[in-house]
């Protein structure tokens, strides 16, 4: 790990430790605000989640994180490499709004976690965070192991499935 990467990881862990939030498993019937973190390659999976939550009175916010410079027109719900500081953290803007929102549920459907996604996940004030990371040390309340099936749509479906399973009444 390079010196800047070590320094950035240390700063992120310190900032994450300062985040005050109450972890609470949301009941799907009472979810009102959902945040989704995704990358351009996961458009189909994001659309699946958008369709899933459109049937209920849910406010869905999303942030698309680009790994590389793009020629595509990006909107207000995107973060590109040009919007990062020297540590690889997002500059003030859409990321701050996303982080400050108290989501009932944060779904991270990115298959390749990077510093930006870790930053957004770690500092989010969401009550419950679901995602996938091969690292033992991550910022999710529920880390879904997708094993060799590296597919964002599969991950999104698993997130919805486990969320409903954890809330079943016995």
C-alpha positions as CSV (number, residue, x, y, z in Angstrom):
1,X,0.0,0.0,0.0
2,X,1.4,3.4,-1.0
3,X,1.9,6.2,1.5
4,X,-1.0,8.3,0.3
5,X,-3.3,5.2,0.4
6,X,-2.3,4.5,4.0
7,X,-2.8,8.1,4.9
8,X,-6.2,8.3,3.2
9,X,-7.3,5.0,4.9
10,X,-6.3,6.3,8.3
11,X,-8.2,9.6,7.7
12,X,-11.3,7.7,6.6
13,X,-11.2,5.4,9.6
14,X,-11.0,8.5,11.9
15,X,-13.8,10.3,10.1
16,X,-16.0,7.1,10.2
17,X,-15.4,6.7,13.9
18,X,-17.0,10.2,14.4
19,X,-20.2,9.3,12.6
20,X,-23.1,9.1,15.0
21,X,-25.9,6.8,13.9
22,X,-28.1,4.2,15.3
23,X,-27.9,0.9,13.4
24,X,-31.4,-0.4,12.9
25,X,-32.6,-3.2,10.7
26,X,-35.4,-1.6,8.6
27,X,-38.7,-3.3,8.1
28,X,-39.5,-3.2,4.4
29,X,-43.0,-2.0,5.1
30,X,-41.7,1.1,6.8
31,X,-38.7,2.1,4.6
32,X,-39.2,5.7,3.4
33,X,-35.7,6.8,2.3
34,X,-33.3,4.6,0.3
35,X,-29.9,5.6,-0.9
36,X,-28.1,3.6,-3.7
37,X,-24.4,3.8,-4.6
38,X,-23.5,2.4,-7.9
39,X,-21.1,2.6,-10.9
40,X,-22.0,3.0,-14.6
41,X,-21.6,-0.7,-15.3
42,X,-24.4,-1.5,-12.8
43,X,-27.1,0.5,-14.6
44,X,-29.3,-2.7,-15.0
45,X,-29.0,-3.4,-11.3
46,X,-29.8,0.2,-10.3
47,X,-32.9,0.1,-12.6
48,X,-34.0,-3.1,-10.8
49,X,-33.8,-1.4,-7.5
50,X,-35.5,1.8,-8.8
51,X,-38.4,-0.4,-10.1
52,X,-38.6,-2.4,-6.9
53,X,-38.9,0.7,-4.7
54,X,-41.2,2.6,-7.2
55,X,-44.1,0.4,-6.1
56,X,-44.0,1.8,-2.6
57,X,-43.9,5.4,-1.2
58,X,-40.1,5.5,-1.0
59,X,-37.8,8.4,-1.7
60,X,-34.9,6.9,-3.7
61,X,-31.7,8.9,-4.0
62,X,-28.7,7.6,-5.9
63,X,-25.1,8.5,-6.5
64,X,-23.2,7.0,-9.5
65,X,-19.4,6.9,-9.0
66,X,-17.2,6.9,-12.2
67,X,-13.8,5.3,-11.9
68,X,-12.4,6.9,-15.0
69,X,-12.8,10.1,-16.9
70,X,-15.8,9.9,-19.1
71,X,-17.0,11.6,-22.2
72,X,-20.6,10.8,-21.2
73,X,-22.7,13.7,-19.9
74,X,-22.9,13.3,-16.2
75,X,-25.7,14.7,-14.0
76,X,-25.9,16.0,-10.5
77,X,-26.0,12.5,-9.1
78,X,-22.6,11.5,-10.2
79,X,-19.0,11.7,-9.0
80,X,-16.2,11.7,-11.5
81,X,-12.4,11.5,-10.9
82,X,-12.3,15.3,-11.5
83,X,-14.4,15.9,-8.5
84,X,-12.0,14.2,-6.1
85,X,-9.3,15.8,-3.9
86,X,-5.7,14.6,-3.7
87,X,-6.6,11.9,-1.3
88,X,-9.2,10.5,-3.6
89,X,-12.1,11.7,-1.5
90,X,-15.0,13.6,-3.0
91,X,-14.9,17.4,-3.0
92,X,-17.8,19.3,-1.5
93,X,-21.0,18.9,-3.5
94,X,-23.3,16.0,-4.2
95,X,-21.4,13.7,-1.9
96,X,-22.0,15.9,1.1
97,X,-25.7,16.0,0.5
98,X,-25.8,12.2,0.0
99,X,-23.8,11.6,3.2
100,X,-25.9,14.0,5.3
101,X,-29.2,12.3,4.3
102,X,-30.5,10.0,7.0
103,X,-31.6,7.0,4.8
104,X,-33.5,4.2,6.3
105,X,-31.4,1.9,4.0
106,X,-28.2,2.3,2.0
107,X,-27.6,-0.2,-0.8
108,X,-24.2,-0.3,-2.3
109,X,-24.3,-2.4,-5.5
110,X,-20.8,-1.6,-6.7
111,X,-18.7,-4.8,-7.3
112,X,-15.4,-3.0,-7.0
113,X,-15.1,-1.0,-3.9
114,X,-12.8,1.9,-4.1
115,X,-11.8,4.8,-1.9
116,X,-14.8,7.0,-3.0
117,X,-17.4,4.3,-2.4
118,X,-15.8,3.4,1.0
119,X,-15.9,7.1,1.9
120,X,-19.6,7.5,1.0
121,X,-20.5,4.3,2.7
122,X,-18.5,4.9,5.9
123,X,-19.7,8.5,6.4
124,X,-23.3,7.9,5.5
125,X,-25.8,8.5,8.3
126,X,-28.0,5.6,7.0
127,X,-29.5,3.5,9.6
128,X,-28.6,0.2,7.8
129,X,-26.0,-0.3,5.1
130,X,-25.9,-3.4,2.8
131,X,-23.3,-4.2,0.2
132,X,-20.5,-6.5,-0.8
133,X,-16.8,-6.3,-0.2
134,X,-14.2,-9.1,-0.2
135,X,-12.4,-7.3,2.6
136,X,-13.1,-8.4,6.2
137,X,-12.9,-4.8,7.3
138,X,-15.7,-2.9,5.5
139,X,-18.3,-0.3,6.4
140,X,-21.4,-2.4,5.9
141,X,-23.9,-3.6,8.5
142,X,-24.7,-6.5,6.3
143,X,-22.0,-7.8,3.9
144,X,-23.5,-10.2,1.3
145,X,-21.0,-12.7,0.0
146,X,-21.7,-13.2,-3.7
147,X,-18.7,-15.4,-4.1
148,X,-17.7,-16.1,-7.7
149,X,-20.9,-14.6,-9.1
150,X,-19.6,-11.1,-9.8
151,X,-22.9,-9.7,-11.0
152,X,-24.4,-6.4,-9.7
153,X,-28.0,-7.5,-10.6
154,X,-27.5,-10.7,-8.6
155,X,-26.2,-8.6,-5.7
156,X,-29.2,-6.2,-5.9
157,X,-31.6,-9.2,-5.8
158,X,-29.7,-10.7,-2.9
159,X,-29.9,-7.4,-1.0
160,X,-33.7,-7.3,-1.4
161,X,-34.0,-11.0,-0.6
162,X,-32.0,-10.9,2.6
163,X,-33.7,-7.7,3.7
164,X,-37.1,-9.5,3.5
165,X,-35.7,-12.7,5.1
166,X,-34.3,-10.8,8.1
167,X,-37.7,-9.2,8.8
168,X,-39.9,-12.4,8.6
169,X,-42.2,-12.9,11.5
170,X,-41.9,-16.4,12.9
